[in-house]
Amino acid sequence: MQLSEPAFLGARRPRPPRRGLLTLALLALLPATAAAQDAAPTPEQVAERLRIVERRLGIAPSDGVAPGDLAELDRRLRAIELGLDERDRQGALAAAPAAPAAEARPQPTVTLAADKGASIRSADGSVQLKLGVLAQADHRLFIDDDQRPQNDTFLWRRIRPTLEGSWGELVGFRVTPEFAGDSASIVDAYVDLKFSPAATLRVGKVKGPVALERLQSGSATAFIERGFPTELAPNRDIGLQLQGALATSKVNYVVGVYNGAPDGRDSPTTNPDDDFEFAGRVFFEPWKGGDGALSSLGFGIAASAGDKHGAGNSFLPRYRSPGQSTFFSYLASVAADGEHTRWSPQAYWYAGPVGVLGEYIRSGQEVVETTSGGRASLDHSAWQLTGSWVLTGEKAGYRGVKPDNPFAPGKGGWGAFELVARYGELDVDDAAFPLFASPSASASEATAWTLGLNWYPTGNLKLVANYAHASFDGGAAGGDREDETTFFTRAQFSF
């Protein structure tokens, strides 16, 4: 007799008595010879055969169950059915061809490294965001400042988080706020359209492309404060510039149009006089990428030209000493009234642990004294020469020093030590006195020298000590302004 599937699964159609069903089902599972030899098995024989089948299927038999317990025998029979179904299913899966493995889908990448900072890159690499930080805490000590006392102080010089990145192959951007000082401001904020390495269009607030040390990152400068040429160059300006690298990056250029910033200052947030300023720079590194002594030699020239018409901080500069004290400013009755030009030859050379940076800048401005109507075209100039020597042998460079053996107490690492020295001068046009500036309040010339020691415990930490001395011609009633002697220190963290 052949059993139908509903008899095993408990379908609702009428079923034969349970004892006969179990017996016949078990007989169907056993070899045909066994069924022929014993056509009418006893319940004890059925139970014994059930245990044999369970062992063959790997099902632990339930010993001690009475052969007449039909409910238990039925449960065990159903377990056998499930075991046979699972065996058939596994066999079918084993016989079926293996499905091809799904390709691993690329995932976004998050990187956090001491030398590279924090960055996020999209799965396809087209979008990248990078977070950077520059924090500088200073201590300023003024020595022998009897005539012009200055407050010794601790201060945050810079607190600048930076978000920069790319959005596809065409668009790049950078945003840098400044939180040091009494209020927050925006230092850099621009968008790049990267047509090619030779042509990138940058729009927004940027560093003016004139002075060499001004273009150097604030984290990489050799000294705590920049030298005299920076006082005659624009700081940040708002505008549009085209820049790029040519001849395998051996020639770099920038040309742009801007609102126009006074010497040493930022441009106003909007154009204050409806006049624009044009600026450009070309810089050559003809042996870049080579192994010779001139591989890190660079030189170039920069210039700017435009008109300015107006009085006050948005149009006229003030010049500061290495201690950041103002030693020259125009009278309140003076206004910019005409062409403002700058030009600056500049160069650096780094050979192994030794480096030299030099630049000259000349700034000319047409001015008017509004009370008398007196006019003049004044030319001011400044220059500096900086030398550096990395005592621990690492390479000196325009972008700073990276220690070969970071500071690790007990493991032999002490980081990198760098000795630096600078001499510079700023000369104010003598024609500025006395109609446009007061000789008893503003000096006509300033000279300064600075010695410094920089310690780089790691690539992210920099400790600085500077000793500076400045002297002046004029700038005080009946004589020269008091010399300025300062000792500044700094702790810097950046990534």
PyMOL commands that set and color helices and strands:
alter all, ss='L'
color gray80, all
select helices_A, chain A and resi 5-9+18-29+32-37+43-57+70-95+212-215+228-232+430-432
alter helices_A, ss='H'
color red, helices_A
select strands_A, chain A and resi 109-113+117-121+127-143+153-167+171-178+185-196+199-207+236-246+251-258+277-284+297-310+318-320+326-329+334-351+354-369+375-390+416-427+443-456+461-476+479-480+484-494
alter strands_A, ss='S'
color yellow, strands_A
deselect
rebuild
show_as cartoon
